[in-house]
Amino acid sequence: MKRDLMRLLHTQRHAFGQAPFPSLRLRRERLARLARMTKHHQREIIQAIQTDFGKRSETEIRLAEINAVLHAIRHTRRHLWHWMRPYAANMPWRLWPARARIAPQPLGVVGIMSPWNYPWSLALMPAIDAVAAGNSVMIKPSEHAPNTSALLAKLVPQYFTDEEVCVVEGGPEIAKAFSALPFDHLVFTGSTAVGRQVALAAAEQLTLVTLELGGKSPAIVASDADLDRAAASIIFGKGMNAGQTCIAPDYVLVESRHLEALIQALSRAIEQQRPSDKEATGFVSPHHQKRSERLIAQARDHGCRIIDIGQHAPALVIDPTQNLELMQEEIFGRALPLISVKNIDDAITFVNTRPHPLALYAFTDNKLLQTTLRHTTRSGALVFNETLLHHAVPSLPFGGVGESGMGAYHGRHGFERFSHLRGVFYQSKRASSALIRPPYKRWLLKLLRIG
């Protein structure tokens, strides 16, 4: 098992050594192949994902899995020529007329461990950036989405050689061995608990890691917010993929005096967006569905007020106690806790006393409050008056901080994440460097303000 993985890694590393700086033309052509693979097999992708989930909205698959990949590739191919160019670095006047440049250089082989919740896009989005940076790629898709994993393993060899991109299937043992390989960079998307194990395995090889771990992303609804607009956005974010999204709003903070009005607005939004099971998404396994329902049942058993209109719609949980499981773990399901606070300062304190989230959503048009939130909170992303859609902006970095992850990719940020930004120094024929060589002259050191 591990021997086969090492063989693939050595195959890619050897091929990379033969051509360590793929041309712009080759990189763009590889990206075009990724696009064709996704575009020409849309029906198979949709069918595989729906089979894995039992039931999943085709519209959401097209939005979040297929179009997301195609748009990212289009953006990357358009801007790649500019990203690849070495760019000037400032030179201290004492070293004039020497010049300095920063030259992006491929790392080598990038490993990608992708999750089950968006099994196509979260396997290929980091691959897009890694390929753009000139690397070879090994992908280990999640065994919890076996049909999509098998489709990926079937299609990739039709468009790429093993030296360029390859897919490794398997369960936890393969995943464990994969994370321990001496990659030049390893990307993992999944839970914080597993992310710690992956980081430890990678550390043994001194492998660079990018961890996308999720966590509990809050939504703050300020007193000046348009409650209907805020509710529509929150339910959109929570309802997408049945809440199985790492950046889904995990809980909502609102001032006590606005709690009932927000409940009514959220209830209306649920009825408008989720009136039936037509656009519903199921869970990837009975275990995940039982866990989602258990969180709601546990809150009900502890006397929480629950507003639940159906099995495939977000369920509002009003003012749950902090010792409940749904307040201790990332929910990744239907439950949506609403927590009343005295004022906005208490909401900020609530967020800041917990691990930094992957996303912080704030509904307010108050510029002073927006500035306060930028300065006093930490999160992977800060989003005003919307949910989820920041992920669709290819020029924004996507990544967490602290327990929600480390490192960011997407667009240029991903290109640079999977590159070595190499410093290059060019000395001039008219170099003044001889002046600072021994024997040192006191008058010259004084002139140069040294010592």
Phi, psi and chi 1 to 4 in degrees:
 res  aa     phi    psi   chi1   chi2   chi3   chi4
   1 MET       -  -60.0  174.0 -177.9   65.1      -
   2 LYS   -67.0  -32.1 -169.9  168.2 -176.3  179.2
   3 ARG   -63.2  -39.9 -172.2  176.8  -58.7  167.8
   4 ASP   -65.7  -39.6  -68.2  -21.5      -      -
   5 LEU   -64.1  -43.5  -67.3  175.3      -      -
   6 MET   -63.8  -35.9  -74.3  -60.8  -64.2      -
   7 ARG   -62.6  -44.1  179.5 -177.5   56.8   78.7
   8 LEU   -62.8  -43.0  -79.4  171.0      -      -
   9 LEU   -61.9  -44.7  177.8   62.9      -      -
  10 HIS   -65.8  -35.8  -73.2  -42.0      -      -
  11 THR   -60.6  -47.0  -63.4      -      -      -
  12 GLN   -67.8  -40.6  -70.3 -157.8  -19.8      -
  13 ARG   -66.4  -39.0 -175.7  154.4  -74.9  150.5
  14 HIS   -63.7  -45.3  176.3   75.3      -      -
  15 ALA   -63.3  -39.5      -      -      -      -
  16 PHE   -64.0  -38.4  177.9   80.1      -      -
  17 GLY   -63.0  -29.5      -      -      -      -
  18 GLN   -74.7  -27.6  -59.1  -58.9  -53.6      -
  19 ALA  -141.8   75.8      -      -      -      -
  20 PRO   -76.2   -6.8   27.7  -34.5      -      -
  21 PHE  -138.6   81.0 -163.4   87.6      -      -
  22 PRO   -57.2  141.7  -22.3   33.1      -      -
  23 SER   -69.1  163.0   66.7      -      -      -
  24 LEU   -56.4  -43.4  170.2   63.0      -      -
  25 ARG   -59.9  -45.2 -178.8  177.0  179.9  179.3
  26 LEU   -66.8  -41.4  178.5   56.2      -      -
  27 ARG   -63.5  -44.2  -62.0 -174.3 -158.8 -167.6
  28 ARG   -64.9  -35.3  -65.4 -177.0   83.2 -110.5
  29 GLU   -69.0  -38.2 -166.9  -89.7  -29.3      -
  30 ARG   -64.5  -41.0  -73.4  173.2  176.1  170.6
  31 LEU   -62.9  -38.7  -69.1  168.8      -      -
  32 ALA   -62.8  -35.8      -      -      -      -
  33 ARG   -66.7  -38.9  -81.9 -174.6  -94.8  157.5
  34 LEU   -60.4  -40.7  -84.6  176.2      -      -
  35 ALA   -65.7  -44.5      -      -      -      -
  36 ARG   -62.9  -40.6  -73.2 -160.9  -59.1  -85.8
  37 MET   -59.6  -40.2 -175.7  177.9   75.3      -
  38 THR   -75.9  -43.5  -61.7      -      -      -
  39 LYS   -71.2  -41.6 -169.0  172.0 -176.5  177.8
  40 HIS   -79.0  -11.7  -66.6  172.3      -      -
  41 HIS  -123.0   32.0  -61.3  -84.4      -      -
  42 GLN   -58.5  -45.0  -68.0 -175.5   54.0      -
  43 ARG   -62.6  -40.6  179.4   46.5   54.4 -169.7
  44 GLU   -66.7  -38.9  -66.3  168.4   75.6      -
  45 ILE   -63.1  -47.3  -64.3  167.3      -      -
  46 ILE   -60.2  -45.7  -68.1  167.9      -      -
  47 GLN   -63.2  -42.0 -175.7  175.9   -4.0      -
  48 ALA   -64.1  -44.5      -      -      -      -
  49 ILE   -66.8  -42.7  -65.5  173.7      -      -
  50 GLN   -63.1  -36.2  -71.8 -179.0  -29.8      -
  51 THR   -66.2  -41.3  -57.7      -      -      -
  52 ASP   -64.1  -38.0  -77.7  -30.1      -      -
  53 PHE   -92.8   -9.2  -79.0   78.5      -      -
  54 GLY    80.9  -45.4      -      -      -      -
  55 LYS  -154.8  124.4 -179.4  179.6 -179.4   63.1
  56 ARG  -152.6  138.3 -173.1  163.2  172.2 -167.7
  57 SER   -60.0  124.6  163.6      -      -      -
  58 GLU   -63.6  -37.1  180.0  173.5  -30.7      -
  59 THR   -61.5  -43.8  -57.6      -      -      -
  60 GLU   -67.0  -34.7  -69.7 -175.4    1.8      -
  61 ILE   -63.4  -44.3  -66.6  173.2      -      -
  62 ARG   -64.0  -40.8  -69.0 -172.0 -179.0  -81.0
  63 LEU   -67.1  -53.5  -79.1  172.0      -      -
  64 ALA   -92.5  -21.9      -      -      -      -
  65 GLU  -106.4  -48.9  -56.6  -87.3   15.2      -
  66 ILE   -88.7  -56.8  -65.0  170.3      -      -
  67 ASN   -63.5  -35.4  -74.0   -2.3      -      -
  68 ALA   -59.2  -42.6      -      -      -      -
  69 VAL   -68.1  -46.2  167.7      -      -      -
  70 LEU   -64.5  -40.3  -63.9  177.0      -      -
  71 HIS   -66.8  -39.6  -70.5  165.2      -      -
  72 ALA   -64.0  -41.4      -      -      -      -
  73 ILE   -65.2  -42.6  -67.9  171.9      -      -
  74 ARG   -60.3  -45.1 -168.5  175.6  -58.7  120.1
  75 HIS   -63.0  -44.3  174.0   84.0      -      -
  76 THR   -66.9  -44.8  -59.5      -      -      -
  77 ARG   -63.3  -34.2  -66.7 -174.8   77.9 -122.2
  78 ARG   -69.2  -37.1 -177.3 -178.3  -59.5  128.8
  79 HIS  -103.9   -4.2  -64.4  -78.5      -      -
  80 LEU   -60.6  -38.0 -174.9   54.1      -      -
  81 TRP   -56.7  -37.7   68.3  -86.6      -      -
  82 HIS   -74.1  -40.8  178.5   63.2      -      -
  83 TRP   -64.4  -34.6  -58.9  -15.7      -      -
  84 MET   -74.4  -20.2  -72.4  177.4   62.8      -
  85 ARG   -69.9  133.3  -70.4  169.8   55.7 -171.6
  86 PRO   -60.4  145.7  -22.3   33.8      -      -
  87 TYR  -129.5  155.7   52.0   95.8      -      -
  88 ALA   -70.3  145.0      -      -      -      -
  89 ALA  -113.4  145.4      -      -      -      -
  90 ASN   -63.6  137.3  -70.3  -31.2      -      -
  91 MET  -110.2  126.5  179.6   65.3   70.0      -
  92 PRO   -57.4  142.6  -20.4   30.9      -      -
  93 TRP   -60.7  -26.9   66.1  -92.2      -      -
  94 ARG   -65.7  -21.2  -64.2  174.8 -178.0   84.3
  95 LEU  -103.1    0.9  -60.6  179.6      -      -
  96 TRP   -55.7  147.0  -70.0  -11.8      -      -
  97 PRO   -95.2   28.0   34.4  -34.2      -      -
  98 ALA   -62.9  159.2      -      -      -      -
  99 ARG  -126.6  157.8  -63.6  176.8  -63.2  116.5
 100 ALA  -137.0  143.5      -      -      -      -
 101 ARG  -132.9  157.1  -65.5  -74.7 -175.0  -87.4
 102 ILE  -112.9  119.2  -62.5  171.2      -      -
 103 ALA  -117.0  111.0      -      -      -      -
 104 PRO   -63.3  133.0  -19.9   32.9      -      -
 105 GLN  -131.3  135.7 -177.2  179.8   40.1      -
 106 PRO   -58.1  147.3  -22.2   32.9      -      -
 107 LEU   -80.6  -40.8  -69.9  173.4      -      -
 108 GLY   141.2 -100.0      -      -      -      -
 109 VAL  -118.2  125.3 -178.8      -      -      -
 110 VAL  -108.9  126.7  174.4      -      -      -
 111 GLY   -96.3  139.9      -      -      -      -
 112 ILE  -127.6  122.0  -62.6  170.6      -      -
 113 MET  -109.4  108.5  -58.5  178.4   70.4      -
 114 SER  -102.7  157.4   58.5      -      -      -
 115 PRO   -93.4  178.5   35.5  -34.8      -      -
 116 TRP   -91.1  -20.0   53.7  -96.9      -      -
 117 ASN   -71.8  -33.8   58.2  -32.7      -      -
 118 TYR  -130.2   76.5  -69.4   93.6      -      -
 119 PRO   -69.4  -21.4   24.6  -33.4      -      -
 120 TRP   -91.6  -53.8 -171.1  -95.7      -      -
 121 SER   -69.3  -36.8   62.0      -      -      -
 122 LEU   -80.3   -8.7  -70.3 -176.9      -      -
 123 ALA   -83.7  -37.1      -      -      -      -
 124 LEU   -95.3  -25.8  -66.6 -169.5      -      -
 125 MET   -60.1  -49.3  -66.8  -68.9  -87.6      -
 126 PRO   -67.1  -29.7   19.0  -28.5      -      -
 127 ALA   -63.9  -36.6      -      -      -      -
 128 ILE   -58.1  -48.8  -67.9  165.7      -      -
 129 ASP   -68.0  -38.6  -65.1  -18.1      -      -
 130 ALA   -66.8  -42.0      -      -      -      -
 131 VAL   -66.2  -41.5  166.3      -      -      -
 132 ALA   -59.9  -35.5      -      -      -      -
 133 ALA   -76.6   -5.4      -      -      -      -
 134 GLY    96.3   14.7      -      -      -      -
 135 ASN   -92.9  162.1  -58.7  -70.3      -      -
 136 SER   -86.7  157.2  -60.3      -      -      -
 137 VAL  -135.4  134.0  176.2      -      -      -
 138 MET  -117.2  127.8  -71.1  176.5   63.9      -
 139 ILE  -113.7  129.8  -58.1  172.8      -      -
 140 LYS  -114.2   97.2  164.5   60.6 -179.5   76.1
 141 PRO   -76.0  164.6   23.3  -26.4      -      -
 142 SER   -72.0  136.3  172.6      -      -      -
 143 GLU   -72.1  -12.4   67.4  -85.6   14.4      -
 144 HIS   -78.3   -9.7  -65.0  -62.3      -      -
 145 ALA  -122.3   68.5      -      -      -      -
 146 PRO   -64.1  -34.2   23.1  -33.5      -      -
 147 ASN   -70.4  -41.9  -67.7  -80.4      -      -
 148 THR   -68.5  -38.5  -48.5      -      -      -
 149 SER   -60.4  -45.6  175.7      -      -      -
 150 ALA   -64.7  -39.1      -      -      -      -
 151 LEU   -64.4  -42.7  179.7   62.9      -      -
 152 LEU   -61.1  -43.9 -164.1   62.0      -      -
 153 ALA   -65.7  -29.1      -      -      -      -
 154 LYS   -78.2  -41.0  170.4 -170.8  166.3 -173.9
 155 LEU   -81.2  -38.5  -67.0  180.0      -      -
 156 VAL   -55.2  -45.0  164.3      -      -      -
 157 PRO   -64.9  -17.6  -20.9   33.0      -      -
 158 GLN   -76.7  -18.3  -62.7  177.0   23.1      -
 159 TYR  -118.0  -17.3  -70.3   83.4      -      -
 160 PHE  -138.8  151.0  -63.2   92.9      -      -
 161 THR   -79.4  161.8   65.4      -      -      -
 162 ASP   -61.3  -26.6  -79.2  -11.0      -      -
 163 GLU   -70.0  -24.1  -70.4   83.4   -1.1      -
 164 GLU   -93.3  -61.8  -65.1  173.5  -46.2      -
 165 VAL  -141.9  134.3 -178.7      -      -      -
 166 CYS  -140.8  159.8   66.4      -      -      -
 167 VAL  -120.8  135.3  176.4      -      -      -
 168 VAL  -117.9  119.0  176.1      -      -      -
 169 GLU   -96.6  158.8  -69.8 -171.1  -81.2      -
 170 GLY   150.2  172.9      -      -      -      -
 171 GLY   -92.0 -156.0      -      -      -      -
 172 PRO   -57.4  -36.8  -24.9   34.1      -      -
 173 GLU   -66.3  -40.9  -71.8  -57.2  -45.8      -
 174 ILE   -64.9  -41.8  -67.2  -70.0      -      -
 175 ALA   -60.8  -42.2      -      -      -      -
 176 LYS   -63.2  -45.0 -175.8  177.3  179.1 -179.4
 177 ALA   -66.1  -37.6      -      -      -      -
 178 PHE   -61.6  -44.8 -170.5   92.1      -      -
 179 SER   -66.9  -19.9   66.2      -      -      -
 180 ALA   -92.4   -1.2      -      -      -      -
 181 LEU   -70.7  148.7  -68.4  174.4      -      -
 182 PRO   -80.5   64.3   29.5  -34.7      -      -
 183 PHE   -67.3  165.6  -69.3  112.1      -      -
 184 ASP   -84.3  -20.1  -62.3  -69.4      -      -
 185 HIS  -161.4  142.4 -161.0  112.8      -      -
 186 LEU  -127.6  128.6  177.8   61.6      -      -
 187 VAL  -110.6  128.1 -175.7      -      -      -
 188 PHE  -127.8  132.2  169.6   80.4      -      -
 189 THR  -121.8  123.0  -55.7      -      -      -
 190 GLY   168.6 -153.4      -      -      -      -
 191 SER   -77.7  158.3   69.9      -      -      -
 192 THR   -63.4  -40.1  -58.5      -      -      -
 193 ALA   -61.4  -47.1      -      -      -      -
 194 VAL   -71.1  -34.1  177.8      -      -      -
 195 GLY   -58.8  -37.5      -      -      -      -
 196 ARG   -62.0  -42.9  -74.6 -165.6  176.5   94.8
 197 GLN   -64.8  -41.3  -62.5  173.2   20.4      -
 198 VAL   -63.3  -43.3  169.6      -      -      -
 199 ALA   -62.9  -39.1      -      -      -      -
 200 LEU   -65.5  -43.2  -75.0  171.3      -      -
 201 ALA   -63.7  -41.8      -      -      -      -
 202 ALA   -67.6  -34.0      -      -      -      -
 203 ALA   -61.9  -32.3      -      -      -      -
 204 GLU   -60.4  -28.9  -69.5  -70.0  -32.5      -
 205 GLN  -101.1    2.7  -55.4  -70.5  -13.5      -
 206 LEU    55.1   36.8  -67.1 -179.5      -      -
 207 THR   -82.9  131.3  -61.4      -      -      -
 208 LEU   -63.1  140.4  -66.0  167.4      -      -
 209 VAL  -128.4  147.0  -66.8      -      -      -
 210 THR  -120.1  121.1  -65.0      -      -      -
 211 LEU  -115.9  122.9  -56.8  176.9      -      -
 212 GLU  -112.2  105.0  -56.7  -62.4  -11.4      -
 213 LEU  -115.3   -9.4  -54.6  178.6      -      -
 214 GLY    80.1 -125.5      -      -      -      -
 215 GLY   106.9 -167.2      -      -      -      -
 216 LYS   -97.5  100.1  -61.7 -177.7   74.6   63.1
 217 SER   -87.1  116.4  -65.2      -      -      -
 218 PRO   -87.2  158.9   27.0  -25.7      -      -
 219 ALA  -122.2  124.6      -      -      -      -
 220 ILE  -103.7  123.6  -62.3  175.2      -      -
 221 VAL  -106.7  107.7  179.7      -      -      -
 222 ALA   -79.1  168.6      -      -      -      -
 223 SER   -68.0  -23.1   57.7      -      -      -
 224 ASP   -90.8   -0.4   70.0  -58.9      -      -
 225 ALA   -69.1  146.5      -      -      -      -
 226 ASP   -76.4  108.3 -178.3  -41.8      -      -
 227 LEU   -65.1  -37.0  -65.6 -174.7      -      -
 228 ASP   -67.0  -41.3  -76.3  -39.8      -      -
 229 ARG   -65.9  -43.7  -76.2 -179.2   56.8 -156.4
 230 ALA   -62.2  -44.6      -      -      -      -
 231 ALA   -63.1  -42.1      -      -      -      -
 232 ALA   -61.5  -41.0      -      -      -      -
 233 SER   -69.6  -42.1  178.4      -      -      -
 234 ILE   -64.0  -42.9  -69.3  168.7      -      -
 235 ILE   -69.4  -34.7  -65.5  -55.0      -      -
 236 PHE   -59.8  -48.3  164.8   72.7      -      -
 237 GLY   -65.8  -38.0      -      -      -      -
 238 LYS   -77.8  -33.1 -171.0   65.5  174.8 -179.1
 239 GLY   -78.6  -25.5      -      -      -      -
 240 MET   -57.9  126.4  173.8   73.6   74.3      -
 241 ASN    56.3   33.2 -157.3   24.2      -      -
 242 ALA    56.7   33.1      -      -      -      -
 243 GLY    81.5    0.4      -      -      -      -
 244 GLN   -88.1   59.5  -59.8  168.0  105.2      -
 245 THR  -134.4  132.5  -56.0      -      -      -
 246 CYS   -64.5  -24.0   58.7      -      -      -
 247 ILE  -107.3   15.2   52.1  173.0      -      -
 248 ALA   -63.9  143.5      -      -      -      -
 249 PRO   -60.4  122.4   16.1  -26.5      -      -
 250 ASP   -90.1  -34.9 -163.9   88.8      -      -
 251 TYR  -155.2  163.1   62.7   90.5      -      -
 252 VAL  -122.8  133.3 -179.2      -      -      -
 253 LEU  -109.4  130.4  -63.6  164.9      -      -
 254 VAL  -148.0  146.6   61.3      -      -      -
 255 GLU   -62.5  142.8  -68.1 -178.0   25.3      -
 256 SER   -53.6  -39.3  -58.2      -      -      -
 257 ARG   -67.8  -17.2   58.2 -163.3  172.9  114.0
 258 HIS  -106.8    2.9  -62.5  -61.3      -      -
 259 LEU   -60.2  -51.4  175.2   62.0      -      -
 260 GLU   -63.9  -39.5  -70.6  -57.5  -38.6      -
 261 ALA   -64.8  -38.2      -      -      -      -
 262 LEU   -68.6  -37.8 -179.5   60.0      -      -
 263 ILE   -58.5  -44.1  -69.3  171.3      -      -
 264 GLN   -64.1  -40.9  -65.0  -57.3  -45.0      -
 265 ALA   -66.4  -40.8      -      -      -      -
 266 LEU   -66.1  -38.8  -71.0  166.9      -      -
 267 SER   -62.7  -41.5  -61.4      -      -      -
 268 ARG   -64.5  -41.4  -71.6 -167.0  -65.0  -89.1
 269 ALA   -63.9  -38.7      -      -      -      -
 270 ILE   -63.7  -43.9  -68.0  170.4      -      -
 271 GLU   -65.5  -33.8  -69.5  173.1   -1.9      -
 272 GLN   -75.5  -42.2  -70.6  167.3    2.3      -
 273 GLN   -89.7  -28.9  -65.5 -177.1   29.4      -
 274 ARG  -127.4   56.2  -56.8  -73.3  166.8 -179.3
 275 PRO   -72.8  -18.2   28.3  -35.0      -      -
 276 SER  -152.3 -175.5   67.5      -      -      -
 277 ASP   -88.2    8.3  -69.1  -12.3      -      -
 278 LYS   -59.2  -44.2 -176.9  179.9  178.8 -177.0
 279 GLU  -104.5   24.6  -66.3  -68.4  -21.1      -
 280 ALA   -78.5  155.9      -      -      -      -
 281 THR  -122.9  137.3  -68.3      -      -      -
 282 GLY   -87.9 -170.6      -      -      -      -
 283 PHE  -103.3  152.3  -72.1   83.5      -      -
 284 VAL   -69.7  -18.5   76.8      -      -      -
 285 SER  -156.9  157.6   72.4      -      -      -
 286 PRO   -57.2  -34.0  -25.4   34.6      -      -
 287 HIS   -60.3  -46.1  165.7   76.3      -      -
 288 HIS   -67.7  -36.2  -70.1   87.0      -      -
 289 GLN   -67.5  -43.6 -178.6  170.9    5.3      -
 290 LYS   -62.7  -39.3  -73.0  176.6 -177.3  176.2
 291 ARG   -63.2  -43.7  177.3 -175.2  175.5  -84.8
 292 SER   -59.7  -45.0  177.2      -      -      -
 293 GLU   -72.0  -31.4  -64.0  -53.2  -45.1      -
 294 ARG   -64.6  -37.8 -173.4 -177.1   75.2 -113.9
 295 LEU   -61.0  -41.1  -63.6 -177.8      -      -
 296 ILE   -69.9  -44.2  -62.0  170.4      -      -
 297 ALA   -63.1  -39.7      -      -      -      -
 298 GLN   -63.2  -41.4 -174.3 -174.0   65.0      -
 299 ALA   -64.3  -40.4      -      -      -      -
 300 ARG   -63.5  -41.8 -176.0  179.6  -72.8  110.1
 301 ASP   -64.5  -25.8  -68.3  -17.1      -      -
 302 HIS   -92.2   14.2  -79.6   72.6      -      -
 303 GLY    86.2   12.0      -      -      -      -
 304 CYS   -73.1  144.7  -66.9      -      -      -
 305 ARG   -75.9  126.5  178.2 -179.1  164.3 -160.8
 306 ILE  -120.3  133.3  -50.0  -72.6      -      -
 307 ILE  -117.5  107.3  -59.6  174.1      -      -
 308 ASP  -136.9  112.3 -173.8    2.2      -      -
 309 ILE   -97.5   -5.9   68.8  165.8      -      -
 310 GLY   173.0  163.6      -      -      -      -
 311 GLN   -65.9  -23.3 -172.1  178.4   -2.6      -
 312 HIS  -114.2   22.0  -64.3  -71.6      -      -
 313 ALA  -123.6  154.4      -      -      -      -
 314 PRO   -57.0  140.4  -26.5   35.7      -      -
 315 ALA  -110.8  120.4      -      -      -      -
 316 LEU   -79.8  130.0  -52.4 -177.5      -      -
 317 VAL  -117.9  112.3 -178.4      -      -      -
 318 ILE   -88.8  124.1  -43.9  -57.2      -      -
 319 ASP    45.5   59.4  -83.8  -31.8      -      -
 320 PRO   -69.9  151.8   28.5  -35.0      -      -
 321 THR   -73.8  152.9   55.6      -      -      -
 322 GLN   -72.3  -13.7  -65.6  -54.9  -57.1      -
 323 ASN   -85.9   -5.0   62.2  -21.6      -      -
 324 LEU   -69.3  151.7  -72.1  176.3      -      -
 325 GLU   -60.6  -36.4 -168.3  176.2  -16.1      -
 326 LEU   -70.3  -12.7   86.0  171.6      -      -
 327 MET  -100.5   -6.4  -69.0  -52.6  -59.8      -
 328 GLN  -101.3  -27.3  -62.7  -64.9  -44.7      -
 329 GLU  -122.9  159.1  -59.6  177.6    1.9      -
 330 GLU   -61.3  130.2 -176.7  176.8    6.7      -
 331 ILE   -72.2  -51.5  -69.0  172.1      -      -
 332 PHE    52.8   43.9 -127.2   63.2      -      -
 333 GLY  -166.9 -156.6      -      -      -      -
 334 ARG   -78.9  -27.8  -63.4 -163.6  -56.8  122.7
 335 ALA   -63.3  135.8      -      -      -      -
 336 LEU  -131.3   95.5  179.7   61.9      -      -
 337 PRO   -68.9  138.1  -18.7   31.6      -      -
 338 LEU  -113.6  124.0  -89.1   63.0      -      -
 339 ILE  -120.4  122.1  -59.7  163.3      -      -
 340 SER   -89.0  138.0   56.4      -      -      -
 341 VAL  -128.4  163.9  -66.9      -      -      -
 342 LYS   -67.5  -47.6  -90.4 -172.6 -160.3  175.4
 343 ASN  -154.1 -179.6   50.8   46.8      -      -
 344 ILE   -67.4  -30.9 -159.8   68.9      -      -
 345 ASP   -63.6  -39.2  -69.9  -25.7      -      -
 346 ASP   -65.7  -35.4  -76.3   -6.8      -      -
 347 ALA   -64.1  -43.8      -      -      -      -
 348 ILE   -64.0  -41.8  -66.8  172.7      -      -
 349 THR   -62.2  -41.3  -60.9      -      -      -
 350 PHE   -57.5  -44.3 -169.0   98.5      -      -
 351 VAL   -68.6  -43.3  171.2      -      -      -
 352 ASN   -73.3  -18.5  -75.2  -18.4      -      -
 353 THR   -89.4    6.8   52.7      -      -      -
 354 ARG  -121.3  166.3  -74.8  156.2  176.8   79.0
 355 PRO   -55.7  145.6  -27.4   36.1      -      -
 356 HIS   -63.2  127.5  -54.4  -50.4      -      -
 357 PRO   -82.4  165.0   30.3  -34.2      -      -
 358 LEU   -70.4  -32.8 -173.7   54.3      -      -
 359 ALA  -143.6  144.9      -      -      -      -
 360 LEU  -122.9  120.6  169.1   58.1      -      -
 361 TYR  -103.4  133.3  -58.1  110.1      -      -
 362 ALA  -134.0  129.7      -      -      -      -
 363 PHE  -108.2   99.9  -66.7   87.3      -      -
 364 THR  -167.0  147.5  177.8      -      -      -
 365 ASP  -107.5    4.7  -68.6  -45.2      -      -
 366 ASN   -74.5  111.4 -174.6  -48.5      -      -
 367 LYS   -62.8  -37.3  -60.2  -57.7 -179.6 -174.9
 368 LEU   -64.7  -42.6  179.3   59.6      -      -
 369 LEU   -66.3  -39.7  176.5   54.9      -      -
 370 GLN   -60.1  -42.7  -69.7  179.8   -9.5      -
 371 THR   -64.8  -41.9  -59.0      -      -      -
 372 THR   -59.3  -44.5  -61.4      -      -      -
 373 LEU   -65.5  -37.4  -72.1  166.6      -      -
 374 ARG   -63.1  -37.6  -74.2 -154.4  -44.5  -89.6
 375 HIS   -86.9  -26.9  -68.3  173.1      -      -
 376 THR  -110.3   -6.2   62.2      -      -      -
 377 THR  -120.1  160.6   62.7      -      -      -
 378 ARG  -128.8  133.5  -69.2 -173.3   68.5 -164.2
 379 SER  -162.4  163.2   59.6      -      -      -
 380 GLY   -57.7  -44.9      -      -      -      -
 381 ALA  -138.8  152.1      -      -      -      -
 382 LEU  -120.0  121.2  174.6   59.2      -      -
 383 VAL  -125.0  127.1 -179.1      -      -      -
 384 PHE  -104.1  128.7  -68.5  108.7      -      -
 385 ASN    61.8   32.0  -59.7  -46.0      -      -
 386 GLU  -166.2  165.8 -168.8   51.8  -88.8      -
 387 THR  -132.3  152.0   63.8      -      -      -
 388 LEU    69.7  -36.7  -57.8 -167.9      -      -
 389 LEU   -68.2  -15.6  -64.8 -172.1      -      -
 390 HIS   -62.8  -25.8   63.9  -71.4      -      -
 391 HIS   -66.3  -22.1 -173.3  -89.0      -      -
 392 ALA   -88.1    2.9      -      -      -      -
 393 VAL   -97.5  103.7 -177.6      -      -      -
 394 PRO   -67.5  -17.3   21.9  -31.2      -      -
 395 SER   -88.2   -3.9   54.9      -      -      -
 396 LEU   -93.7  138.7  -77.4  178.3      -      -
 397 PRO   -68.5  141.7   26.0  -32.8      -      -
 398 PHE  -118.5  117.8  179.6   76.1      -      -
 399 GLY   176.9  168.1      -      -      -      -
 400 GLY  -103.1 -174.6      -      -      -      -
 401 VAL  -145.1  135.9   57.6      -      -      -
 402 GLY    68.0 -129.0      -      -      -      -
 403 GLU   -71.4  -11.2  -71.5 -162.1   20.2      -
 404 SER   -91.7    1.9   60.8      -      -      -
 405 GLY   136.3 -179.2      -      -      -      -
 406 MET  -146.4  139.9   64.6  174.0   70.0      -
 407 GLY    83.5  156.0      -      -      -      -
 408 ALA  -141.5  149.9      -      -      -      -
 409 TYR  -136.4 -167.1   64.6   99.4      -      -
 410 HIS    98.4  126.8  -81.0 -163.1      -      -
 411 GLY    58.9 -139.6      -      -      -      -
 412 ARG   -61.4  -33.8  179.8  162.6 -162.8  160.5
 413 HIS   -63.7  -37.6  -54.3  -79.7      -      -
 414 GLY   -71.3  -41.1      -      -      -      -
 415 PHE   -56.2  -45.8  171.7   85.1      -      -
 416 GLU   -74.6  -30.6  -65.8 -170.5  -13.2      -
 417 ARG   -63.2  -36.4 -176.3   69.0  178.0  168.3
 418 PHE  -101.1   21.1  -57.0  129.9      -      -
 419 SER  -121.6  158.2  -62.1      -      -      -
 420 HIS   -96.6  117.9  169.5   54.0      -      -
 421 LEU   -83.6   93.0  -59.7 -178.1      -      -
 422 ARG   -84.1  127.8 -168.0 -178.3 -162.4 -176.7
 423 GLY   -80.0  131.6      -      -      -      -
 424 VAL  -125.5  127.7 -177.1      -      -      -
 425 PHE  -113.9  129.2 -175.4   96.3      -      -
 426 TYR  -115.5  114.6  -62.8   90.6      -      -
 427 GLN   -85.1  143.8 -174.8   56.7  -79.3      -
 428 SER   -87.7  153.2  169.7      -      -      -
 429 LYS   -61.6  -29.4  -69.6 -179.0  179.2  179.5
 430 ARG   -95.7   40.8  -60.5 -177.1  -60.8  -82.1
 431 ALA   -64.1  141.7      -      -      -      -
 432 SER   -97.9    7.4   58.6      -      -      -
 433 SER   -64.1  -24.0   54.6      -      -      -
 434 ALA   -61.1  -25.9      -      -      -      -
 435 LEU   -68.8  -21.5  -62.9  174.7      -      -
 436 ILE  -105.7   15.5   59.1  171.8      -      -
 437 ARG   -96.0  155.5  -66.1  172.5 -174.0  155.8
 438 PRO   -60.5  151.8  -19.9   31.3      -      -
 439 PRO   -77.3  137.9   27.7  -34.3      -      -
 440 TYR   -74.5  139.5  -59.8  113.9      -      -
 441 LYS  -107.5  124.3  -58.8  174.3 -178.7   62.3
 442 ARG   -60.2  -39.9 -179.0  170.6  -65.2 -178.6
 443 TRP   -64.4  -34.2   67.2  -92.0      -      -
 444 LEU   -73.7  -39.6 -178.1   58.9      -      -
 445 LEU   -62.1  -37.4  -64.9  176.9      -      -
 446 LYS   -66.7  -41.5 -172.9  174.8 -179.0 -179.5
 447 LEU   -61.7  -40.5  177.0   65.9      -      -
 448 LEU   -83.8    1.1  -63.2  176.3      -      -
 449 ARG    58.2   46.1  -62.5  178.8 -176.2  176.2
 450 ILE  -110.2  122.4  -61.4  173.9      -      -
 451 GLY    80.2      -      -      -      -      -
